[in-house]
Amino acid sequence: MRFVFVLSIVILGSAMLSQYVGGLKPCTLCIYQRVPYGFTIALGLLALVSGRVMAPPRLRAQSKRLLYLSALIFLAGGGIAGFHVGVEEGWWEFASACTSGSSEGLTPEELRKQLLSTPVVRCDEIQWSMFGISMAGYNFFVSTGLALITYMLARMIGAVRSNLAP
């Protein structure tokens, strides 16, 4: 569980650094992608605290449950990131307040209102990319990879336990 805890802090910290030091302003979907890491940090803290008070057999069972839960949370984070990639690529739309929307057939007054109500940072615009992959794309790969790793770690805890049984 320490692995999940530390990695979640590093990833969330990287997002915060890109915002406050790098000047990349997050859109609504970017903020949503941070939430799962907050949950896995909380689960990691729970695991650290319970590790001090629980007996090893109960601790192993709790660690397994927390890892399975973390895997689900990372999978949800991957889903949010994948959805964001789809919005960025124009595969589907998100809330009209988060994207540019269509200005076809609008009067000048309606267009002015639409422009004033559109947030400065839109979800359908890629602010940063490397090798043609946006931050949301990288988060998709990281989140789904972490979901798989934490699931496998939870399975290993069960395998170690069953191999130790007489």
LOGUFI-836054 format. One record per residue (C-alpha): residue number from 1; residue in three letters; z, x, y. Coordinates in pm, 1 decimal. Each point is the difference from the previous one (the first is absolute). Layout:
BEGIN
<rec num="NUM" residuo="Ala" w="Z" u="X" v="Y"/>
...
END
This chain:
BEGIN
<rec num="1" residuo="Met" w="0.0" u="0.0" v="0.0"/>
<rec num="2" residuo="Arg" w="53.1" u="296.0" v="232.6"/>
<rec num="3" residuo="Phe" w="-372.8" u="66.4" v="-31.1"/>
<rec num="4" residuo="Val" w="-77.6" u="-350.9" v="129.2"/>
<rec num="5" residuo="Phe" w="260.6" u="28.9" v="274.6"/>
<rec num="6" residuo="Val" w="-120.0" u="337.4" v="132.0"/>
<rec num="7" residuo="Leu" w="-370.4" u="-81.8" v="-23.5"/>
<rec num="8" residuo="Ser" w="49.3" u="-332.5" v="178.7"/>
<rec num="9" residuo="Ile" w="183.0" u="177.4" v="283.7"/>
<rec num="10" residuo="Val" w="-277.3" u="261.8" v="25.7"/>
<rec num="11" residuo="Ile" w="-277.5" u="-262.6" v="3.9"/>
<rec num="12" residuo="Leu" w="174.3" u="-228.9" v="248.3"/>
<rec num="13" residuo="Gly" w="90.3" u="303.6" v="211.1"/>
<rec num="14" residuo="Ser" w="-365.9" u="107.7" v="-1.0"/>
<rec num="15" residuo="Ala" w="-104.0" u="-343.4" v="125.9"/>
<rec num="16" residuo="Met" w="261.3" u="19.7" v="275.6"/>
<rec num="17" residuo="Leu" w="-111.8" u="352.5" v="94.6"/>
<rec num="18" residuo="Ser" w="-362.1" u="-112.3" v="21.3"/>
<rec num="19" residuo="Gln" w="114.6" u="-275.2" v="234.8"/>
<rec num="20" residuo="Tyr" w="253.0" u="176.9" v="222.7"/>
<rec num="21" residuo="Val" w="-135.1" u="356.1" v="-6.3"/>
<rec num="22" residuo="Gly" w="-366.5" u="-51.3" v="-88.4"/>
<rec num="23" residuo="Gly" w="-47.6" u="-297.0" v="231.0"/>
<rec num="24" residuo="Leu" w="-150.0" u="-233.6" v="-262.9"/>
<rec num="25" residuo="Lys" w="113.5" u="-351.0" v="84.4"/>
<rec num="26" residuo="Pro" w="50.3" u="-220.6" v="-308.6"/>
<rec num="27" residuo="Cys" w="-161.2" u="-339.3" v="-35.6"/>
<rec num="28" residuo="Thr" w="169.9" u="-295.9" v="-164.6"/>
<rec num="29" residuo="Leu" w="-119.0" u="93.2" v="-350.4"/>
<rec num="30" residuo="Cys" w="111.5" u="361.0" v="53.1"/>
<rec num="31" residuo="Ile" w="351.0" u="-125.5" v="71.1"/>
<rec num="32" residuo="Tyr" w="-10.9" u="-222.0" v="-309.8"/>
<rec num="33" residuo="Gln" w="-89.4" u="305.9" v="-209.3"/>
<rec num="34" residuo="Arg" w="323.9" u="170.3" v="108.0"/>
<rec num="35" residuo="Val" w="226.4" u="-276.8" v="-128.5"/>
<rec num="36" residuo="Pro" w="-24.5" u="85.3" v="-373.9"/>
<rec num="37" residuo="Tyr" w="108.6" u="357.5" v="74.3"/>
<rec num="38" residuo="Gly" w="305.8" u="-136.7" v="180.0"/>
<rec num="39" residuo="Phe" w="87.0" u="-202.5" v="-309.7"/>
<rec num="40" residuo="Thr" w="-41.2" u="297.9" v="-233.4"/>
<rec num="41" residuo="Ile" w="218.1" u="211.1" v="229.4"/>
<rec num="42" residuo="Ala" w="268.2" u="-270.4" v="-23.4"/>
<rec num="43" residuo="Leu" w="-32.8" u="-3.5" v="-380.6"/>
<rec num="44" residuo="Gly" w="29.6" u="378.2" v="-3.7"/>
<rec num="45" residuo="Leu" w="319.8" u="-19.5" v="202.9"/>
<rec num="46" residuo="Leu" w="133.3" u="-260.1" v="-241.4"/>
<rec num="47" residuo="Ala" w="-79.0" u="232.7" v="-290.9"/>
<rec num="48" residuo="Leu" w="172.0" u="292.9" v="169.7"/>
<rec num="49" residuo="Val" w="314.1" u="-201.8" v="71.5"/>
<rec num="50" residuo="Ser" w="13.5" u="-157.2" v="-345.3"/>
<rec num="51" residuo="Gly" w="-51.1" u="343.7" v="-158.0"/>
<rec num="52" residuo="Arg" w="340.5" u="96.6" v="129.4"/>
<rec num="53" residuo="Val" w="187.4" u="-297.1" v="-146.3"/>
<rec num="54" residuo="Met" w="-180.0" u="-103.8" v="-320.7"/>
<rec num="55" residuo="Ala" w="39.2" u="133.6" v="-350.8"/>
<rec num="56" residuo="Pro" w="-316.3" u="170.3" v="-139.8"/>
<rec num="57" residuo="Pro" w="-115.7" u="-281.3" v="-235.0"/>
<rec num="58" residuo="Arg" w="24.3" u="-264.9" v="273.2"/>
<rec num="59" residuo="Leu" w="-147.4" u="239.3" v="253.9"/>
<rec num="60" residuo="Arg" w="-302.1" u="64.7" v="-222.6"/>
<rec num="61" residuo="Ala" w="-59.3" u="-374.8" v="-37.1"/>
<rec num="62" residuo="Gln" w="31.9" u="-54.1" v="374.1"/>
<rec num="63" residuo="Ser" w="-231.2" u="292.8" v="76.3"/>
<rec num="64" residuo="Lys" w="-259.3" u="-151.7" v="-229.9"/>
<rec num="65" residuo="Arg" w="23.6" u="-337.7" v="175.7"/>
<rec num="66" residuo="Leu" w="-19.9" u="161.6" v="343.2"/>
<rec num="67" residuo="Leu" w="-305.3" u="202.6" v="-102.0"/>
<rec num="68" residuo="Tyr" w="-176.4" u="-312.1" v="-129.9"/>
<rec num="69" residuo="Leu" w="83.3" u="-178.7" v="324.4"/>
<rec num="70" residuo="Ser" w="-125.0" u="299.1" v="201.0"/>
<rec num="71" residuo="Ala" w="-324.1" u="-5.2" v="-198.6"/>
<rec num="72" residuo="Leu" w="-51.3" u="-365.8" v="94.4"/>
<rec num="73" residuo="Ile" w="77.4" u="74.0" v="363.9"/>
<rec num="74" residuo="Phe" w="-245.5" u="291.0" v="5.2"/>
<rec num="75" residuo="Leu" w="-260.4" u="-222.1" v="-163.5"/>
<rec num="76" residuo="Ala" w="52.7" u="-259.2" v="274.9"/>
<rec num="77" residuo="Gly" w="-35.6" u="278.1" v="257.9"/>
<rec num="78" residuo="Gly" w="-324.9" u="103.9" v="-164.9"/>
<rec num="79" residuo="Gly" w="-116.5" u="-361.0" v="23.1"/>
<rec num="80" residuo="Ile" w="74.6" u="-12.2" v="371.9"/>
<rec num="81" residuo="Ala" w="-177.0" u="332.7" v="53.5"/>
<rec num="82" residuo="Gly" w="-299.1" u="-114.5" v="-206.2"/>
<rec num="83" residuo="Phe" w="-19.3" u="-319.2" v="203.4"/>
<rec num="84" residuo="His" w="9.8" u="207.3" v="319.7"/>
<rec num="85" residuo="Val" w="-287.0" u="216.8" v="-126.0"/>
<rec num="86" residuo="Gly" w="-198.0" u="-320.0" v="-60.8"/>
<rec num="87" residuo="Val" w="67.0" u="-114.1" v="356.4"/>
<rec num="88" residuo="Glu" w="-102.6" u="341.2" v="136.1"/>
<rec num="89" residuo="Glu" w="-321.2" u="-3.9" v="-202.5"/>
<rec num="90" residuo="Gly" w="-83.6" u="-359.2" v="95.3"/>
<rec num="91" residuo="Trp" w="23.8" u="-130.9" v="-358.1"/>
<rec num="92" residuo="Trp" w="228.1" u="-279.9" v="121.6"/>
<rec num="93" residuo="Glu" w="180.7" u="-106.5" v="314.3"/>
<rec num="94" residuo="Phe" w="364.2" u="-0.8" v="90.1"/>
<rec num="95" residuo="Ala" w="158.3" u="-202.3" v="281.6"/>
<rec num="96" residuo="Ser" w="-231.7" u="-41.6" v="294.3"/>
<rec num="97" residuo="Ala" w="267.3" u="150.6" v="225.5"/>
<rec num="98" residuo="Cys" w="-21.3" u="322.1" v="-202.5"/>
<rec num="99" residuo="Thr" w="-378.4" u="37.3" v="-2.5"/>
<rec num="100" residuo="Ser" w="-271.5" u="-15.9" v="261.0"/>
<rec num="101" residuo="Gly" w="-133.2" u="-338.7" v="-111.7"/>
<rec num="102" residuo="Ser" w="-329.5" u="-146.5" v="112.5"/>
<rec num="103" residuo="Ser" w="-84.9" u="-51.1" v="364.4"/>
<rec num="104" residuo="Glu" w="-311.5" u="-200.2" v="-75.6"/>
<rec num="105" residuo="Gly" w="-29.3" u="-325.2" v="192.4"/>
<rec num="106" residuo="Leu" w="304.5" u="59.8" v="218.5"/>
<rec num="107" residuo="Thr" w="6.6" u="-73.4" v="368.7"/>
<rec num="108" residuo="Pro" w="96.0" u="288.6" v="229.6"/>
<rec num="109" residuo="Glu" w="347.9" u="-152.0" v="43.4"/>
<rec num="110" residuo="Glu" w="48.8" u="-38.3" v="-376.2"/>
<rec num="111" residuo="Leu" w="-120.9" u="356.8" v="-52.6"/>
<rec num="112" residuo="Arg" w="247.0" u="125.7" v="261.2"/>
<rec num="113" residuo="Lys" w="285.3" u="-184.9" v="-174.5"/>
<rec num="114" residuo="Gln" w="-105.6" u="141.2" v="-337.1"/>
<rec num="115" residuo="Leu" w="-11.3" u="353.6" v="136.9"/>
<rec num="116" residuo="Leu" w="341.1" u="-33.4" v="163.4"/>
<rec num="117" residuo="Ser" w="158.0" u="-142.8" v="-315.9"/>
<rec num="118" residuo="Thr" w="-143.0" u="268.7" v="-230.5"/>
<rec num="119" residuo="Pro" w="255.7" u="273.7" v="-69.7"/>
<rec num="120" residuo="Val" w="-73.8" u="353.2" v="115.4"/>
<rec num="121" residuo="Val" w="2.8" u="124.0" v="-359.8"/>
<rec num="122" residuo="Arg" w="-221.5" u="-204.5" v="-228.4"/>
<rec num="123" residuo="Cys" w="26.3" u="-4.2" v="-378.0"/>
<rec num="124" residuo="Asp" w="-374.8" u="17.3" v="-50.4"/>
<rec num="125" residuo="Glu" w="-43.7" u="330.3" v="184.6"/>
<rec num="126" residuo="Ile" w="66.0" u="331.0" v="-174.2"/>
<rec num="127" residuo="Gln" w="198.9" u="225.6" v="232.2"/>
<rec num="128" residuo="Trp" w="9.0" u="305.6" v="-226.0"/>
<rec num="129" residuo="Ser" w="-179.4" u="105.1" v="-315.7"/>
<rec num="130" residuo="Met" w="-52.9" u="310.7" v="-206.4"/>
<rec num="131" residuo="Phe" w="-293.4" u="40.1" v="-239.3"/>
<rec num="132" residuo="Gly" w="-98.9" u="-357.4" v="83.3"/>
<rec num="133" residuo="Ile" w="332.9" u="-145.0" v="-116.3"/>
<rec num="134" residuo="Ser" w="232.3" u="-172.2" v="248.8"/>
<rec num="135" residuo="Met" w="377.8" u="21.9" v="2.1"/>
<rec num="136" residuo="Ala" w="7.6" u="-340.7" v="-168.3"/>
<rec num="137" residuo="Gly" w="-230.5" u="136.4" v="-269.5"/>
<rec num="138" residuo="Tyr" w="226.1" u="298.1" v="-61.9"/>
<rec num="139" residuo="Asn" w="300.8" u="-229.9" v="-6.5"/>
<rec num="140" residuo="Phe" w="-177.2" u="-213.5" v="-261.5"/>
<rec num="141" residuo="Phe" w="-42.2" u="304.0" v="-225.4"/>
<rec num="142" residuo="Val" w="355.0" u="125.4" v="62.1"/>
<rec num="143" residuo="Ser" w="164.7" u="-341.0" v="-49.7"/>
<rec num="144" residuo="Thr" w="-187.6" u="-86.5" v="-318.6"/>
<rec num="145" residuo="Gly" w="56.2" u="352.5" v="-130.9"/>
<rec num="146" residuo="Leu" w="372.7" u="-28.8" v="68.1"/>
<rec num="147" residuo="Ala" w="3.1" u="-340.2" v="-170.2"/>
<rec num="148" residuo="Leu" w="-146.1" u="157.9" v="-311.4"/>
<rec num="149" residuo="Ile" w="231.4" u="303.6" v="10.9"/>
<rec num="150" residuo="Thr" w="317.6" u="-203.5" v="49.7"/>
<rec num="151" residuo="Tyr" w="-104.3" u="-239.7" v="-276.8"/>
<rec num="152" residuo="Met" w="-53.6" u="295.1" v="-233.9"/>
<rec num="153" residuo="Leu" w="335.1" u="152.8" v="100.7"/>
<rec num="154" residuo="Ala" w="173.1" u="-328.8" v="-80.1"/>
<rec num="155" residuo="Arg" w="-173.9" u="-9.1" v="-339.2"/>
<rec num="156" residuo="Met" w="111.6" u="357.7" v="-65.3"/>
<rec num="157" residuo="Ile" w="362.3" u="-93.9" v="63.3"/>
<rec num="158" residuo="Gly" w="-33.6" u="-264.3" v="-271.0"/>
<rec num="159" residuo="Ala" w="-171.1" u="247.2" v="-235.4"/>
<rec num="160" residuo="Val" w="267.5" u="264.6" v="51.7"/>
<rec num="161" residuo="Arg" w="269.1" u="-257.0" v="-68.1"/>
<rec num="162" residuo="Ser" w="-164.4" u="-124.1" v="-321.2"/>
<rec num="163" residuo="Asn" w="-56.7" u="358.4" v="-122.6"/>
<rec num="164" residuo="Leu" w="369.3" u="76.9" v="49.3"/>
<rec num="165" residuo="Ala" w="114.1" u="-301.4" v="-198.4"/>
<rec num="166" residuo="Pro" w="106.4" u="72.1" v="-362.6"/>
END
